[in-house]
């Protein structure tokens, strides 16, 4: 085959396709419709399309149906709960539950307090996870694999098993016994030394500082990379940083940049999609935290979104609640549904605006694809 034949081959194929298309258009309309819609290929495509459509509708119904039930139950009027003929669709609508959530629970104040706490913790966790993930991905040091194993271990060990240890660590917070030493509570079993230490009372925390009923433990855990799901964030960012070309860092080093400057000016700007993903994960888990918040705020109500359901039943609905004799359980569930929807509504809105960045971050982490 000559070069001339090779050059002419695409032209012949294109001319053949044009000829087939012209012949098809000149065919009778009935024959054309029969050839197009009664072929085996077309029937296979229709069957596959219908099957896929029904499958997606079924999955969507399974996912959305609980939310639909929560919405319907939360806007039912009290008389619908005692009406045996009302099952799924309410006859009367009432937004008394949502009004009570705003009035009784001070939802606006609760929202901004939770927003400030979740935003602060998410920012700290994202930055700390970036530092640790970058170090594990780009620096070869003795014990690198051991540190990464410890990070993975934080994902394997259930947080419930660490609950008592975490509680007592912050209930009697003392770093290396420093507060106990400065308050004269240290016992060395050496006579003259114990006599001197017993006279030292610089501080008044012989058993450590009580950090309960505050958000300080949450920030300490976040700064140390030990907060809830922090191991997952470090893992995601490590996987992402491993895919960053080393040539970018080498170019920055040749230009005179040190390690931290390279990290801030070169690595972080190209890591924004992944950082947004980690931030969203952290923010959402902090928003609905039901582990650390009840653990640290044991005696008082912190007034956060995570404690919204612990205030039931709502005071302003007590009279209506009393009139639902025989269906008090259903009406109490309706209150829970309303509180749950008000707690999740900000996260749903956030996801609608940030889902593009979330998908991009998961794809670039190397976990899927």
MOWONOR-V432220 format. One record per pair of residues at least 24 apart in sequence whose ideal C-beta (glycine too) atoms are under 10 Angstrom apart, sorted by the first residue. I is the first residue (numbers start at 1). J is the second residue. D is the distance in whole Angstrom. If there is no record, write none. Layout:
i-><I/I>
j-><J/J>
d-><D/D>
This chain:
i-><66/66/67/67/67/67/67/69/69/70/70/70/70/70/70/70/70/71/71/71/72/72/73/73/73/73/73/73/73/73/73/73/74/74/74/74/74/74/74/74/74/74/74/74/75/75/75/75/76/76/76/76/77/78/78/78/78/78/78/78/78/78/78/79/79/79/80/80/80/80/80/81/81/81/81/81/81/81/81/81/81/81/81/81/82/82/82/82/82/82/82/83/84/84/94/94/95/96/96/96/96/96/96/96/97/97/97/97/97/97/97/97/97/97/97/97/97/98/98/98/98/99/99/99/99/100/100/100/100/100/100/100/100/100/100/101/101/101/101/101/101/101/101/101/101/101/102/103/103/103/104/104/104/104/104/104/104/105/105/105/105/105/105/105/105/105/105/105/105/106/107/107/107/107/107/109/110/110/110/110/110/110/110/110/110/110/111/111/111/111/111/111/111/113/113/113/113/113/114/114/114/114/114/114/114/114/114/114/114/114/114/114/115/115/115/115/115/116/117/117/117/117/117/117/117/117/117/117/117/118/118/118/118/118/118/118/118/118/118/118/118/118/119/119/119/119/119/120/120/120/120/120/121/121/121/121/121/121/121/121/121/121/121/121/121/121/121/122/122/122/122/122/122/122/122/122/122/122/122/123/123/123/123/124/124/124/124/124/124/124/124/125/125/125/125/125/125/125/125/125/125/125/125/125/125/125/125/125/125/126/126/126/126/126/126/126/126/126/126/126/126/126/127/127/127/127/127/127/128/128/128/128/128/128/128/128/128/129/129/129/129/129/129/129/129/129/129/129/129/129/129/129/129/129/130/130/130/130/130/130/130/130/130/130/130/130/130/130/131/131/131/131/131/132/132/132/132/132/132/132/132/133/133/133/133/133/133/133/133/133/133/133/133/133/133/134/134/134/134/134/134/134/134/134/134/134/134/134/135/135/135/135/135/136/136/136/136/136/136/136/137/137/137/137/137/137/137/137/137/137/138/138/138/138/138/138/138/138/138/138/139/147/148/148/148/148/150/151/151/151/151/151/151/151/151/152/152/152/152/153/154/154/154/154/154/154/154/154/154/154/155/155/155/155/155/155/156/157/159/159/159/159/159/160/162/162/162/163/163/163/163/164/166/166/166/166/166/166/166/167/167/167/167/167/168/169/169/169/169/169/170/170/170/170/170/170/170/170/170/170/170/170/170/171/171/171/171/171/171/171/171/171/172/172/172/172/172/172/172/172/173/173/173/173/173/173/173/173/173/173/174/174/174/174/174/175/175/177/178/178/178/179/179/179/179/179/179/179/180/180/180/180/181/182/183/183/211/212/212/212/212/212/212/213/213/213/213/213/213/214/214/214/215/215/215/215/215/215/216/217/217/217/218/218/218/218/218/218/221/221/222/222/227/227/227/227/227/228/228/228/228/228/228/229/229/229/229/229/229/230/230/232/232/232/232/233/233/233/233/233/233/233/233/234/235/235/236/236/236/236/236/236/236/236/236/236/236/237/237/237/237/237/237/237/238/238/239/239/239/239/239/240/240/240/240/240/240/240/240/240/240/240/240/240/241/241/241/241/241/242/242/243/243/243/243/244/244/244/245/270/271/271/272/272/272/273/273/273/273/273/273/273/273/273/273/274/274/274/274/274/274/274/275/275/276/276/276/276/276/276/277/277/277/277/277/277/277/277/277/277/278/278/279/279/279/279/280/280/280/280/280/280/280/280/281/281/281/283/283/283/283/284/284/284/284/284/287/287/287/287/287/288/288/288/288/304/305/305/305/305/305/305/306/307/307/308/308/308/308/308/308/309/309/309/309/309/309/310/311/311/312/312/312/314/314>
j-><337/340/337/340/341/344/348/333/337/333/334/336/337/338/340/341/344/337/338/341/334/337/97/330/331/333/334/335/336/337/338/341/98/101/333/334/335/336/337/338/339/340/341/342/334/337/338/341/330/331/334/337/320/317/319/320/321/322/323/324/327/331/334/320/323/324/324/327/330/331/334/320/321/323/324/325/326/327/328/329/330/331/333/334/323/324/325/326/327/330/331/327/326/327/320/334/338/314/316/317/320/334/335/338/314/316/317/320/331/334/335/336/337/338/339/341/342/338/339/341/342/314/316/317/338/313/314/315/316/317/318/320/335/338/339/308/311/314/316/317/335/338/339/341/342/343/342/314/315/316/311/312/313/314/315/316/317/301/303/305/307/308/309/311/312/314/315/339/342/303/305/308/339/342/343/303/302/303/304/305/306/307/308/311/342/343/304/305/308/342/343/345/346/215/302/303/304/305/286/287/288/289/293/302/303/304/305/306/307/308/343/346/283/287/304/305/346/215/215/218/219/286/287/289/293/302/304/305/306/282/283/284/285/286/287/288/289/304/305/306/346/347/279/282/283/286/287/215/218/219/222/286/215/218/219/221/222/223/227/228/282/283/285/286/287/289/292/222/233/278/279/280/281/282/283/284/285/286/287/222/279/282/283/218/219/221/222/223/225/227/282/219/221/222/223/225/227/228/229/230/233/234/278/279/281/282/283/285/286/222/233/237/274/275/276/277/278/279/280/281/282/283/222/223/268/275/278/279/222/223/224/225/226/227/230/233/234/222/225/227/229/230/231/232/233/234/235/236/237/238/275/278/279/282/233/234/237/238/240/241/263/264/267/268/271/274/275/278/225/234/237/260/263/225/230/231/233/234/235/237/238/225/233/234/235/236/237/238/239/240/241/242/271/274/278/234/237/238/240/241/242/244/259/262/263/267/268/271/234/238/241/259/263/234/235/237/238/239/241/242/234/237/238/239/240/241/242/243/244/267/238/241/242/244/246/249/259/262/263/267/259/234/231/234/235/238/231/225/230/231/232/233/234/235/238/231/232/234/235/231/225/226/227/228/229/230/231/232/234/235/229/230/231/232/234/235/231/231/228/229/291/292/295/291/226/291/295/291/292/294/295/295/217/221/226/291/292/295/296/212/217/295/296/298/208/208/211/217/220/221/208/209/210/211/212/214/216/217/218/220/221/295/296/207/208/209/210/211/212/217/296/298/205/206/207/208/209/210/211/212/205/207/208/209/210/211/212/216/217/220/205/206/207/208/209/208/209/208/203/205/208/203/204/205/206/207/208/209/205/206/207/208/206/206/207/208/296/295/296/297/298/299/300/296/297/298/299/300/302/296/297/302/292/293/296/297/302/304/296/292/295/296/286/289/292/293/295/296/292/296/282/286/282/285/286/289/292/282/285/286/289/291/292/278/281/282/284/285/286/278/282/278/281/282/285/274/275/277/278/279/281/282/285/278/365/367/274/275/277/278/281/361/362/364/365/366/367/271/274/275/277/278/361/365/365/366/274/364/365/366/367/267/270/271/273/274/275/277/278/361/364/365/366/367/267/270/271/274/365/365/366/274/364/365/366/270/271/364/270/364/361/364/357/360/361/356/357/358/359/360/361/362/363/364/365/357/360/361/362/363/364/365/357/361/354/356/357/358/360/361/354/357/358/359/360/361/362/363/364/365/361/365/354/357/358/361/347/350/351/354/355/357/358/361/358/361/362/346/347/350/354/344/346/347/350/351/343/344/346/347/350/340/343/344/347/343/339/342/343/344/346/347/343/339/343/336/338/339/340/342/343/335/336/338/339/340/343/339/335/339/336/338/339/338/339>
d-><10/10/10/10/8/9/9/10/8/9/9/9/4/8/6/6/9/8/9/7/9/9/9/8/9/7/5/10/9/5/8/10/7/10/9/5/8/9/4/4/9/9/6/9/9/9/8/10/9/8/6/10/9/9/10/5/8/10/6/6/9/7/9/10/9/9/10/9/10/10/10/10/10/9/5/10/9/4/9/10/5/5/10/7/8/6/7/6/5/9/9/9/10/10/9/10/9/9/8/6/7/10/10/9/7/10/7/9/9/6/6/10/8/4/8/9/9/6/10/8/7/9/8/9/10/9/4/8/5/5/10/9/8/8/10/8/9/7/10/10/9/6/6/9/5/10/9/9/9/6/7/10/10/5/5/5/8/10/9/10/9/6/10/6/10/7/9/8/9/7/9/8/9/6/10/7/9/6/6/6/10/8/7/10/9/9/9/7/10/9/10/10/7/10/8/6/6/8/8/6/9/9/10/9/9/5/4/7/9/9/9/9/9/8/10/9/8/10/6/7/9/7/9/9/9/9/7/9/10/8/5/8/9/4/5/9/8/9/9/10/10/10/9/10/7/9/10/8/9/7/9/9/8/6/7/9/5/10/7/9/7/8/9/5/10/9/10/9/10/8/5/8/8/4/4/9/9/6/9/9/7/9/9/9/7/10/4/6/10/8/9/10/9/5/9/8/6/9/8/6/6/10/8/8/9/5/9/9/8/10/7/9/10/6/9/10/5/5/10/9/6/9/9/9/9/9/10/10/7/6/8/5/10/9/8/8/8/10/7/10/10/6/9/9/4/5/9/8/5/9/9/6/10/8/9/9/6/10/10/8/8/10/8/7/7/9/7/8/9/9/9/10/8/6/9/10/9/5/10/8/8/10/8/5/8/7/3/4/8/7/6/9/9/9/9/10/7/8/9/5/10/9/10/10/6/6/9/9/10/9/9/10/9/7/9/9/5/10/8/9/10/8/5/8/8/4/5/9/8/10/9/6/8/8/8/7/9/10/9/9/9/10/10/9/8/7/9/8/8/5/9/10/5/6/8/7/10/9/7/8/9/7/10/10/9/7/4/9/9/10/8/9/4/6/9/7/9/9/7/9/6/8/9/8/9/10/10/8/10/10/6/10/8/8/9/10/8/7/9/8/9/6/8/8/10/9/9/8/10/10/9/9/8/4/6/9/8/4/10/8/9/9/7/9/8/9/6/7/6/10/9/9/9/10/5/4/8/7/9/10/9/10/5/5/7/5/9/9/8/9/7/9/8/4/7/9/10/9/9/10/9/6/9/4/8/8/5/6/8/6/7/7/10/10/9/9/8/9/6/8/6/8/10/7/6/7/6/6/8/7/8/9/10/9/8/9/8/10/9/8/9/5/8/9/6/8/10/7/8/10/9/9/8/9/8/10/8/9/6/8/7/6/6/10/7/7/10/6/9/10/8/9/7/9/9/10/10/9/5/9/7/6/10/9/9/9/7/10/7/6/8/8/8/10/5/9/7/7/6/8/9/6/10/8/9/10/9/9/5/4/7/10/10/7/9/5/9/9/9/8/6/5/7/10/7/10/7/9/10/10/7/10/7/9/6/7/8/10/10/10/9/9/8/10/9/9/6/9/9/4/5/10/9/6/10/9/8/5/9/10/6/6/9/8/7/9/4/7/8/6/9/6/5/9/7/3/6/10/8/7/7/9/9/9/10/9/9/7/8/6/9/7/6/8/8/9/10/10/8/7/10/10/10/5/8/8/8/9/7/6/9/10/6/8/8/10/9/8/5/9/8/10/8/10/10/10/10/5/8/7/5/8/6/10/5/7/8/9/10/8/7/10/7/9/9>
